[in-house]
Amino acid sequence: MVQKNIPIFANATTNLKATQMKQVLLMAVLAAGMLLVGCSKEEGNSMQFTINESSISLLAHDDYKITPSGAFTARSSNEDVATVSSDGIIHGVSAGDADIIFTSVENPNLAQTCKVNVDWRYKYFEDPVIAFGATKEEIKAMETHEVTYIDDCHTGYTNTKMEIEMLVAYHFDNDGKLNVIRVSVDSQIRHQDFPDKIIKQLTERYGEPIITEKSNDETVFEPRSKDFSAHFYPHKLLIEYLPRL
């Protein structure tokens, strides 16, 4: 009877060891699986790159900060409209539309775009068509207003849609090319605050003015990256746009 029980005891011991080995292997498999899941989750996070705004509206010279989800580089599709700094601050330059593209440093294949619309803060009067060297026909084609008077040397219109009503006159040289633009306020509708409003609008468009040494009655605006200058004479409420030499 004793000899018959010995194999049974041996089989139980063997089965116990086998069970323990299976448990160890199972734990190893589970640990490996958890490690793989953890790696996959971490890799998945690195594949995501977002920004806090996909579109914004700004007034000229205002700023707005965009915050991407990771390290980034940024560029503007039109720096005449909006620029962007290395830390994500978008700066409105002038009226128009631009795309600001943010690209992930960790994965350059990932990028997000913020669409930016910039508008002018001051819109007291409309800007004329500034295209020196253009012909009369070309100016008429570009102008959105109906020309109300025309002769051999001049063409223009009266703008009555904005707060400040302006007379716009395009002047052409002997070759028929635009060489001077004069924008003036009708003497019958002048108001005391018109000079300040004109200065504000021209400053926003073209930068800080320069008071000429010849006369305090002439204020000159010389916009960067433009081929013209704007001269304002407050005593007669006249703006002259001239090609920059």
The 8 nearest C-alpha neighbors of each residue, nearest first, counted from 0:
[[1, 3, 2, 4, 5, 6, 7, 8],
 [2, 0, 4, 3, 5, 6, 7, 8],
 [3, 1, 5, 4, 0, 6, 7, 8],
 [2, 4, 0, 1, 5, 6, 7, 8],
 [5, 3, 7, 1, 2, 6, 8, 0],
 [4, 6, 8, 7, 2, 3, 9, 1],
 [7, 5, 9, 8, 4, 10, 3, 2],
 [6, 8, 10, 4, 5, 9, 11, 3],
 [9, 7, 11, 5, 6, 10, 12, 4],
 [8, 10, 6, 12, 11, 7, 13, 5],
 [9, 11, 13, 7, 12, 8, 14, 6],
 [12, 10, 14, 8, 13, 9, 15, 7],
 [13, 11, 15, 9, 10, 14, 8, 16],
 [12, 14, 10, 16, 15, 11, 9, 17],
 [13, 15, 17, 11, 16, 12, 10, 18],
 [16, 14, 18, 12, 13, 17, 11, 19],
 [15, 17, 19, 13, 18, 14, 20, 12],
 [18, 16, 14, 20, 19, 15, 13, 21],
 [19, 17, 15, 21, 20, 16, 14, 22],
 [18, 20, 16, 22, 17, 21, 15, 23],
 [21, 19, 17, 23, 22, 18, 24, 16],
 [20, 22, 24, 18, 19, 23, 25, 17],
 [21, 23, 25, 19, 20, 24, 26, 18],
 [24, 22, 20, 26, 25, 21, 27, 19],
 [23, 25, 27, 21, 22, 26, 20, 28],
 [24, 26, 22, 28, 27, 23, 21, 29],
 [27, 25, 29, 23, 28, 24, 30, 22],
 [28, 26, 24, 30, 25, 29, 31, 23],
 [27, 29, 25, 31, 26, 30, 32, 24],
 [28, 30, 32, 26, 31, 27, 25, 33],
 [31, 29, 27, 33, 32, 28, 26, 34],
 [30, 32, 34, 28, 29, 33, 27, 35],
 [33, 31, 29, 35, 34, 30, 28, 36],
 [32, 34, 36, 30, 35, 31, 37, 29],
 [35, 33, 31, 37, 32, 36, 30, 38],
 [34, 36, 32, 38, 37, 33, 39, 31],
 [37, 35, 33, 39, 34, 38, 40, 32],
 [36, 38, 34, 40, 35, 39, 33, 41],
 [39, 37, 35, 41, 40, 36, 42, 34],
 [38, 40, 36, 42, 41, 37, 43, 35],
 [39, 41, 43, 37, 38, 42, 36, 44],
 [42, 40, 38, 44, 43, 39, 37, 45],
 [41, 43, 39, 45, 44, 40, 38, 46],
 [42, 44, 40, 46, 41, 45, 39, 47],
 [45, 43, 41, 46, 42, 47, 40, 48],
 [46, 44, 42, 43, 47, 41, 105, 48],
 [45, 47, 43, 44, 42, 48, 106, 109],
 [48, 46, 45, 44, 49, 43, 109, 68],
 [49, 47, 68, 109, 69, 103, 46, 67],
 [48, 50, 68, 67, 111, 47, 51, 69],
 [51, 49, 67, 66, 52, 68, 65, 111],
 [50, 52, 66, 65, 67, 49, 53, 68],
 [53, 51, 54, 50, 113, 65, 55, 66],
 [52, 54, 113, 114, 112, 51, 50, 55],
 [55, 53, 114, 113, 52, 115, 56, 116],
 [54, 56, 115, 114, 116, 57, 52, 53],
 [57, 55, 116, 115, 117, 58, 54, 118],
 [58, 56, 117, 116, 91, 61, 59, 118],
 [57, 59, 118, 117, 61, 119, 120, 60],
 [58, 60, 91, 92, 93, 119, 61, 118],
 [61, 59, 91, 92, 90, 58, 62, 93],
 [60, 62, 91, 59, 58, 90, 57, 63],
 [63, 61, 90, 89, 91, 88, 60, 64],
 [62, 64, 89, 88, 65, 90, 61, 57],
 [65, 63, 88, 87, 89, 66, 62, 86],
 [64, 66, 87, 88, 51, 67, 63, 50],
 [65, 67, 50, 51, 64, 87, 68, 52],
 [68, 66, 50, 49, 69, 65, 51, 48],
 [67, 69, 49, 48, 50, 66, 70, 47],
 [70, 68, 67, 71, 48, 103, 104, 49],
 [69, 71, 104, 103, 105, 68, 72, 67],
 [72, 70, 103, 104, 102, 69, 101, 73],
 [71, 73, 102, 101, 104, 85, 103, 74],
 [74, 72, 101, 100, 102, 85, 71, 83],
 [73, 75, 100, 99, 83, 76, 101, 72],
 [76, 74, 99, 77, 82, 78, 98, 100],
 [75, 77, 98, 97, 99, 78, 74, 100],
 [78, 76, 97, 75, 79, 80, 81, 98],
 [77, 79, 81, 82, 80, 75, 76, 92],
 [78, 80, 77, 81, 92, 93, 82, 95],
 [81, 79, 93, 92, 78, 77, 95, 94],
 [82, 80, 91, 78, 92, 90, 79, 77],
 [81, 83, 78, 90, 89, 75, 91, 84],
 [82, 84, 89, 88, 87, 90, 74, 75],
 [85, 83, 88, 87, 86, 89, 82, 73],
 [84, 86, 87, 73, 72, 83, 88, 71],
 [85, 87, 84, 88, 64, 83, 65, 66],
 [86, 88, 65, 84, 64, 85, 83, 89],
 [89, 87, 64, 84, 83, 63, 86, 65],
 [90, 88, 83, 63, 62, 82, 64, 87],
 [91, 89, 62, 82, 81, 61, 83, 60],
 [90, 92, 81, 59, 60, 61, 117, 93],
 [93, 91, 80, 81, 59, 60, 79, 90],
 [94, 92, 80, 59, 91, 117, 95, 79],
 [93, 95, 118, 117, 119, 80, 59, 92],
 [94, 96, 117, 80, 116, 93, 118, 97],
 [97, 95, 116, 115, 117, 80, 98, 94],
 [96, 98, 115, 77, 76, 114, 80, 81],
 [99, 97, 114, 76, 113, 75, 115, 100],
 [98, 100, 75, 113, 112, 74, 114, 76],
 [99, 101, 112, 74, 73, 111, 98, 75],
 [102, 100, 73, 111, 110, 72, 112, 71],
 [103, 101, 110, 72, 71, 107, 109, 73],
 [102, 104, 71, 107, 106, 105, 109, 70],
 [103, 105, 71, 70, 106, 107, 102, 72],
 [106, 104, 103, 107, 70, 45, 71, 69],
 [105, 107, 103, 108, 104, 109, 46, 102],
 [108, 106, 103, 109, 104, 102, 105, 110],
 [107, 109, 106, 110, 103, 102, 105, 104],
 [110, 108, 107, 103, 106, 102, 48, 111],
 [111, 109, 102, 101, 103, 108, 100, 112],
 [110, 112, 101, 100, 102, 49, 50, 113],
 [113, 111, 100, 99, 101, 114, 53, 98],
 [112, 114, 53, 54, 99, 98, 115, 100],
 [113, 115, 54, 98, 97, 53, 112, 99],
 [116, 114, 55, 97, 96, 54, 56, 98],
 [115, 117, 96, 56, 95, 57, 55, 97],
 [118, 116, 94, 57, 95, 58, 56, 91],
 [119, 117, 94, 58, 59, 57, 120, 95],
 [120, 118, 59, 121, 94, 58, 122, 93],
 [119, 121, 58, 59, 118, 122, 203, 200],
 [122, 120, 200, 119, 123, 199, 203, 196],
 [123, 121, 124, 120, 119, 200, 125, 161],
 [122, 124, 162, 163, 161, 121, 196, 125],
 [125, 123, 161, 163, 122, 162, 126, 164],
 [126, 124, 127, 122, 123, 161, 158, 165],
 [125, 127, 124, 128, 129, 182, 122, 167],
 [128, 126, 129, 125, 167, 142, 180, 182],
 [127, 129, 130, 142, 126, 141, 138, 180],
 [128, 130, 127, 131, 180, 240, 126, 227],
 [131, 129, 133, 128, 132, 177, 138, 178],
 [132, 130, 177, 133, 178, 129, 242, 176],
 [131, 133, 176, 177, 130, 178, 134, 175],
 [134, 132, 176, 177, 131, 130, 137, 138],
 [135, 133, 176, 137, 136, 175, 177, 138],
 [134, 136, 138, 137, 139, 133, 175, 176],
 [135, 137, 139, 134, 138, 140, 133, 141],
 [136, 138, 140, 134, 139, 135, 133, 141],
 [139, 137, 141, 135, 140, 136, 142, 134],
 [138, 140, 136, 142, 137, 141, 135, 146],
 [139, 141, 137, 138, 142, 136, 143, 135],
 [142, 140, 138, 139, 137, 143, 128, 136],
 [143, 141, 139, 144, 140, 138, 128, 145],
 [142, 144, 141, 145, 140, 139, 128, 146],
 [145, 143, 142, 146, 156, 158, 139, 157],
 [144, 146, 147, 143, 156, 142, 139, 155],
 [145, 147, 156, 155, 148, 144, 154, 139],
 [148, 146, 156, 145, 155, 149, 157, 154],
 [149, 147, 154, 155, 146, 156, 150, 153],
 [148, 150, 154, 153, 155, 147, 151, 146],
 [151, 149, 153, 152, 154, 148, 155, 170],
 [150, 152, 153, 149, 154, 171, 175, 170],
 [153, 151, 171, 150, 170, 172, 154, 175],
 [154, 152, 170, 150, 169, 149, 151, 168],
 [153, 155, 149, 169, 168, 148, 150, 146],
 [156, 154, 168, 167, 146, 148, 169, 147],
 [155, 157, 147, 146, 167, 166, 158, 148],
 [156, 158, 166, 165, 167, 159, 155, 164],
 [157, 159, 165, 164, 160, 166, 156, 161],
 [158, 160, 164, 161, 157, 165, 163, 162],
 [161, 159, 158, 162, 164, 163, 124, 125],
 [162, 160, 124, 163, 159, 123, 164, 125],
 [163, 161, 123, 164, 124, 160, 159, 122],
 [164, 162, 161, 124, 123, 165, 184, 193],
 [165, 163, 159, 158, 184, 161, 162, 166],
 [164, 166, 184, 158, 183, 157, 163, 167],
 [165, 167, 157, 183, 182, 184, 156, 158],
 [168, 166, 182, 155, 156, 181, 157, 165],
 [167, 169, 155, 181, 154, 180, 182, 153],
 [168, 170, 180, 154, 153, 155, 179, 181],
 [171, 169, 153, 179, 152, 177, 180, 178],
 [172, 170, 177, 176, 175, 152, 178, 153],
 [171, 173, 175, 174, 176, 178, 177, 170],
 [172, 174, 175, 171, 176, 152, 151, 177],
 [175, 173, 172, 176, 171, 134, 177, 132],
 [174, 176, 171, 172, 173, 134, 177, 135],
 [177, 175, 132, 134, 171, 133, 172, 174],
 [176, 178, 171, 132, 131, 133, 170, 179],
 [177, 179, 171, 131, 170, 176, 172, 132],
 [180, 178, 170, 241, 240, 177, 169, 181],
 [181, 179, 169, 240, 239, 168, 170, 182],
 [182, 180, 239, 168, 238, 167, 183, 240],
 [183, 181, 167, 238, 166, 237, 165, 168],
 [182, 184, 237, 166, 165, 236, 238, 185],
 [185, 183, 165, 236, 166, 186, 164, 189],
 [184, 186, 187, 188, 183, 165, 189, 166],
 [187, 185, 188, 189, 184, 235, 236, 183],
 [186, 188, 185, 189, 184, 190, 164, 165],
 [187, 189, 186, 185, 190, 184, 164, 163],
 [190, 188, 186, 187, 185, 184, 191, 193],
 [191, 189, 193, 192, 188, 194, 163, 187],
 [190, 192, 193, 189, 194, 195, 196, 188],
 [193, 191, 195, 190, 194, 196, 189, 197],
 [192, 194, 196, 195, 190, 191, 197, 189],
 [195, 193, 197, 196, 192, 233, 198, 236],
 [196, 194, 198, 197, 192, 193, 199, 191],
 [197, 195, 199, 193, 198, 194, 200, 192],
 [196, 198, 194, 200, 199, 195, 193, 201],
 [199, 197, 195, 201, 196, 200, 202, 194],
 [200, 198, 196, 202, 197, 201, 203, 195],
 [199, 201, 203, 197, 121, 202, 198, 204],
 [200, 202, 204, 198, 203, 199, 205, 197],
 [203, 201, 206, 199, 205, 207, 200, 204],
 [202, 204, 200, 201, 205, 206, 199, 121],
 [205, 203, 201, 202, 206, 200, 93, 222],
 [204, 206, 222, 202, 201, 203, 220, 221],
 [207, 205, 202, 203, 222, 204, 208, 220],
 [206, 208, 202, 209, 220, 205, 203, 221],
 [209, 207, 220, 219, 218, 206, 202, 210],
 [208, 210, 219, 218, 211, 220, 207, 221],
 [211, 209, 218, 215, 219, 217, 208, 212],
 [210, 212, 213, 214, 209, 217, 218, 215],
 [213, 211, 214, 210, 215, 217, 209, 216],
 [214, 212, 211, 215, 217, 210, 216, 218],
 [213, 215, 216, 212, 211, 217, 210, 218],
 [214, 216, 217, 210, 211, 213, 212, 218],
 [215, 217, 214, 232, 233, 234, 218, 231],
 [218, 216, 232, 215, 231, 214, 211, 210],
 [217, 219, 210, 231, 230, 209, 208, 211],
 [220, 218, 230, 209, 208, 229, 210, 231],
 [221, 219, 208, 229, 228, 205, 222, 209],
 [220, 222, 228, 205, 223, 219, 229, 227],
 [223, 221, 205, 225, 206, 220, 224, 228],
 [222, 224, 225, 221, 205, 206, 226, 227],
 [223, 225, 222, 226, 79, 227, 221, 205],
 [226, 224, 223, 227, 222, 221, 228, 243],
 [225, 227, 243, 242, 224, 228, 244, 222],
 [228, 226, 242, 243, 241, 225, 240, 229],
 [227, 229, 221, 241, 220, 240, 243, 242],
 [228, 230, 240, 220, 239, 219, 241, 231],
 [231, 229, 219, 239, 238, 218, 220, 240],
 [230, 232, 238, 218, 217, 237, 233, 219],
 [231, 233, 217, 237, 216, 236, 234, 235],
 [234, 232, 236, 235, 194, 231, 216, 237],
 [235, 233, 232, 236, 216, 237, 194, 217],
 [234, 236, 233, 237, 232, 183, 184, 186],
 [237, 235, 233, 232, 183, 234, 184, 194],
 [236, 238, 183, 232, 235, 231, 182, 239],
 [239, 237, 231, 182, 230, 181, 183, 232],
 [240, 238, 181, 230, 180, 229, 241, 182],
 [239, 241, 229, 180, 228, 179, 230, 181],
 [240, 242, 179, 227, 228, 239, 243, 229],
 [243, 241, 227, 226, 244, 228, 131, 178],
 [244, 242, 227, 226, 228, 241, 225, 221],
 [243, 242, 226, 227, 241, 228, 225, 221]]
